[in-house]
């Protein structure tokens, strides 16, 4: 608490702004209450925008919070929770919450007069939550011209003979929740005035609903689109009519269909429901709450004549933890439904995931725990046996099969082969097998998998042995389109057999495999993509495939391990060439470019180049030089090149003789490598290549301070280089001299648009420091010289040109609005972390500024 005292006092003394303040505190003593009020007084002078206070106290005590919080004019969000007392009347003239947009009162004690005072004084409020509060009987919300959303939640049982009334013309969403315990007499009277003509969503929970009252509500509000009734007590028959309603949700106390409730009557009602409403898609959530069996008897439908009902899609979402009669379930669902597509979904990612323990002894598992895992593995394998035998007996099809297994014993190997034998008759399309084994053992997988004619994708990984010659006449992979061999043991002859037999194959991955030294791919008329990764180096590679479009060769060993790469000129369709970790001779590379008239994309990564390189191509559109060594100077004659990426410790001299109309470049650089020579090379690079868009991906490892001195450029005469867009992507985790960085970038660059990209791994500190330095004018030595004008002197105006959350396009960016932008960065980073925890994809965001 002393820390909070000092921090808030410092913020007030320095006139610093607090954007958000969240306080959760337990008042274990009455002496703490004044401390909380002191904090509120200090916050009142910090231009705070969002305040969240959660008070806990025992012995039914409540804290009468200081009324000074109602004088915080910049406040936009106010949340008060717990043992807070707001039951003394407010002085309406003293309330200054003119900017308040959202007010949430949760579990507080407040009387009717105080509620009316708050509603009257907060003229800008759009969202009002009143949840589980005490101290009042009736609630009336009226005389407001901004309120759009009202949520009233009362889970207390003392609501008999009380009244809820709302009369707000701007109201769009109304949610009312009561806990009635199933007693109709427990609920008060609800009056929603017809003046609420903008109401679009109405949600009622735990309320007895009269059919005439509900129809009157729907008729009174012509814009009502969403109606939600949850746990309500309805009449036996209701009739509703509306031309505007788009969504209706009627939920019981359970959000799903309980399997024990799905009897003949339920299925009849389901059919009539779908027939009457003519739905195309249907989702059924099924949860078993008891061991009672689902029942279906076809005799119950004798004499009932109606045609089958056709659905476009039916999805069954099952959270099934008990064994049920699936045949009866499907008979009940399909007795008169004909879905074109059936989707099955459950909470399990894959079966047996709890058994992924390679060596229980190394995972500090007890002896009893290891025995339990062993027994579970036996049951799991027996389950697969039964399942596959049943599929084979019933002549059912398996579309995809993914097996990841550790052969902890040699006795398990025949089990895997048996499963392959069973799968061979199931018209399987995609097969992915990962075999792990200790003591350098490998499993010689059954060759029957090469007889699966329907297979389109085959992936074999890890401890798989394919070193015995194949009978080419026995291989029946006529439908195979894609094959991945990863870390398997395979010899050259077997590779040739597979290539020869798989005539339909278009994609072939050979990654970190062992058992061969040379690789030759030829005599194939369908292969379009070849990826070869070698972890320990290779000798000779020969590629002779006329249909080949993309070739990727990766050497993970020493460059001296690479002997020769021959790509035949017969590969006239080659468009993409990527070489990693390979010594490159410029003449050989130029011959490659000349030999392939369609080659548009070239990637050289971690390659050993010569000091000077000259390349010429009339069709090349993209070039990537990443972490290559020795290169000092390169000359390009590539008139159609529009994308260029470079990453390296030093910036070589790169220039072009012939350039296209529009060109974009991306440079990946460590901040500690950006010295005077680097920036000079950058200037010449941009001048010679005439790029319009430039992206900097910046990282920092050592934390070495970047510096800029305008005197270093004395006597150098050149005009500033104008760019259309310069994008900065920062992964730096170090604090640097942001002013020096901007001086270095802008000393001779004049981008029309400056974009700062926010990615999940971007450094929040780096981006905020960059923004602050962009608009903050501090006392520093000016970088002007006789031939160099300081960019700060020529910069007249900065405006945001794209819309982001909380910031609109054309917002002026300056020292006055700086906090709004840094707050946006904080909020985005917090939200990105939350999304990442849910394993969802985090979408990048960009702040784009127009520099005048």
C-alpha positions, 0 to 999 in steps of 0.5 A, a space after each residue: 500500500 505504501 508503494 501505491 501511495 508513492 506511485 500515485 503521489 509521483 504521478 500527480 506531482 509529475 502531472 502524468 496520466 493514468 489510463 486505467 486503474 484496477 483495485 481489488 482490496 479486502 478491508 480487513 480493518 476499518 483503518 484501511 478505508 481512509 487509504 482507499 479514499 485517499 487513492 481516489 482523491 489522488 486519481 482524480 488529478 491524473 486524467 484517469 479514463 477507466 476505473 475498476 474498484 472491487 471492495 471486499 469486507 467481512 461482517 456485512 460491512 460496506 465501504 461508503 466510497 468517496 464521492 470524489 470519484 464522481 468528479 473525474 471528468 475524463 472517466 469513460 468506464 467506471 466499474 464498482 464491485 463488491 462491498 461498496 455503499 452508494 446509498 447516500 444522495 448525490 449532489 447533482 451539481 457536483 457530479 462531473 462524469 461528462 465523458 462517462 460511456 460505460 457504468 457497471 455496478 455489481 453487488 453494491 448497495 445503492 438506493 433508488 434516488 442515487 440510481 436516478 441521480 447517476 442516470 440524470 448526471 451521466 448524460 453520455 452513458 451508453 452502457 449501464 450494468 446493474 447486477 445483483 445490487 441491493 438497497 432498492 425495490 423498484 427500478 425506473 430508468 428514463 429521461 436519457 438520450 444516449 443510453 443504448 444498452 441496459 443489463 439488469 441482473 437480480 439473483 436475489 429472491 426478494 423480488 415479489 410485487 416489485 416494478 422494473 420500468 424503462 423509458 429510453 428512446 435510444 435503447 438498442 439492447 435490453 437484458 433482464 435476468 431474475 432468479 425465480 426458482 421456478 415460482 411465478 409469484 416471485 417476479 416483479 412487473 416489467 414495463 418497457 415503454 413503446 418509446 424505445 423504438 430503437 430496441 433491437 435485442 431483448 433478452 429475458 431470463 427466469 421470468 414468467 412470460 405471458 404470450 399476449 405481453 410478449 406479442 405486444 412487446 414484439 409489435 411495439 418495437 419495429 426494429 426488434 431482431 433478436 429475442 432470447 428467452 432463457 429459463 422462462 416460464 411460458 404458457 402451453 401455447 404461444 403465438 408470435 408474429 413479427 416481420 423484423 425478428 431474425 433470431 429466436 433463442 428459447 433455452 431451458 435450464 439446459 443448453 443442450 439435448 439430454 440423451 435421456 430425453 430423446 424418445 419417440 415423441 422428441 424425434 417426432 417433434 424434431 421432424 415437425 419442427 424442421 418441416 414447419 420452419 424449413 431449416 437447411 442446417 441443423 446442429 444438435 448438442 448432446 450431453 448425457 446426464 444419466 446412464 439412462 439409455 436412449 430409446 427408439 422404436 420404429 413401431 411407434 411410427 406405423 401409420 404415419 405417412 410423410 416424406 423424408 425431410 432433406 437437410 443441407 448439413 447436420 452437425 452432431 456435437 457430442 460431449 459423451 462420457 458414458 457408453 450409449 447405443 449409437 445405433 439407436 441414436 442414429 436410427 432416431 435421427 435418420 428415421 426421417 431426416 436425410 442430411 446431405 452432409 453429416 459432421 461429427 464433433 466432440 471435445 477430444 482432439 485425438 484418442 490416446 493423447 493421455 498416453 503420450 509418455 515415451 519413457 515413463 521412468 524418465 518422467 518421474 512417474 511412480 511404479 503404480 503410475 507406470 503400471 496404470 499407463 501400461 494397462 491404458 496402452 493395452 486397452 487403447 490398442 485393443 480399442 483400435 483393433 476392435 474399431 478397425 475390424 468393425 470398419 472392415 466387417 461393415 465395409 466402412 470407409 476411413 478417410 484419414 488415419 493418423 498414428 503416432 506410436 512409441 514401440 516400447 517393445 518389439 512385441 508391438 511392431 506386429 500390431 502396427 503391421 496388422 493395423 496397416 493390413 486392416 486399413 488397406 481395405 478401407 479406401 483410405 485417402 490420407 495416412 500419417 504414421 509416426 513411429 518412435 523407438 529407442 536404442 537406434 531401432 527402426 521398424 520395417 513397415 509393412 509393404 502392404 501400405 504401398 497397395 492402397 490404391 485410394 491413398 492420395 497423401 502418405 506421410 511416414 516419419 521417424 523410426 521407419 525403415 524402407 531399405 528393402 527393394 520394392 516389387 514395382 509390380 506390387 506397388 498400387 499407389 495410382 492415386 497418390 498426389 503427395 508423399 512426405 518421408 521425414 527422418 526415415 531410413 531409405 536407400 537410393 533404389 527404394 527412392 527410385 522405385 517409389 518415384 517410378 511407381 507413383 505416376 500421379 505424384 505432384 509433391 515429394 518431400 524428402 527431409 532429413 532421411 538417412 541411408 543414401 548419399 546421392 539423389 536422382 529424380 527423373 522419369 516422371 511426368 507429373 511431379 511439380 514440387 520437390 523439397 529435399 532437406 539434408 541434415 548431414 550434407 550430400 554428395 550429388 543431386 540430379 533433377 530431370 523432371 519436365 513438369 517441375 515448378 518448385 525446387 527447394 534444396 536445404 543443406 544442414 551440414 558443412 558446405 564442403 559436404 556438397 559436391 554437385 547439384 545438377 538441375 537439367 535444362 529439361 525442367 522448363 516449367 521451373 518457377 521457384 528455386 530455393 537453395 539453403 546452406 550451399 556454396 554458390 558459384 555466380 556463373 553456375 547460378 547465372 546459367 540456372 537463371 538462363 536455362 529456366 525461362 519461367 523462373 520468377 522466384 529465387 531464394 538464397 539463404 545461408 549460402 556461401 557467395 563470392 565477393 562479387 556477383 552479377 545476375 541477369 534475368 528478364 523474368 525474375 520477379 522476387 529475390 531473397 538474399 538471407 544470411 548469405 556470407 562473403 558478398 560485398 557487391 552485386 549487380 542485377 539486370 532484372 527489369 521485372 523484379 518487384 520484390 527484394 528481401 535482404 538480411 545480413 550483418 553487413 549491407 553490401 553494395 547492391 545496384 540494378 541496371 534496369 528497374 521495373 515501375 513498382 518495386 518493394 524491398 524488405 530489409 532484416 537487420 539487427 540494430 547493433 549493425 546499423 552504423 554509418 557505413 550501413 546507412 550509407 549503403 542503404 542510401 545507395 541501395 535505394 537510390 540505385 534500385 529505385 524502390 517505392 516501398 521499404 520494410 525494416 524488420 529490426 531486432 536487437 540482441 546485444 543491446 548496443 546503443 545506436 548512434 547518429 551524428 550529422 557531422 559524419 555526412 559533411 560534404 556528401 551532396 545528394 537529394 533526399 530519397 522519396 518513398 511511398 511507404 516505409 514500414 517498421 517491424 520491431 522485435 527488439 527487447 532492448 531499450 535503445 536511443 529511439 531519437 538516434 534511430 529515427 535520425 538515422 532512418 530519416 536523415 535522407 529518407 522522406 517516406 510519404 507514409 510511415 507504417 508501424 506494424 504490431 505483431 504478437 512478438 513485437 516489443 511493446 516497449 520498442 513501439 511505444 518508445 518509437 511513437 514517443 520519439 516521433 512527436 516529442 521534441 527534446 533539447 538535443 543537438 540538431 542534426 542539420 548541417 550545410 548539406 543536411 536538413 533535419 527531418 524534424 524541421 521539414 516535418 509539418 504534420 502527422 495523421 493516422 490514415 487507417 482505422 484501428 480500435 479506438 482511433 479513427 482515420 485522419 486523427 492528428 498524431 502529436 504530443 497531445 494525442 500521444 497517450 491515445 496511441 500508446 494506450 492503443 498499443 497497450 490494449 492491443 498487446 493485452 488482447 493479443 496475449 489473451 487470444 494467444 492463450 486460447 490458441 487462436 490466431 493473433 491478427 497483426 495490426 498496423 498504424 499507418 501515418 501520413 507524413 506531410 
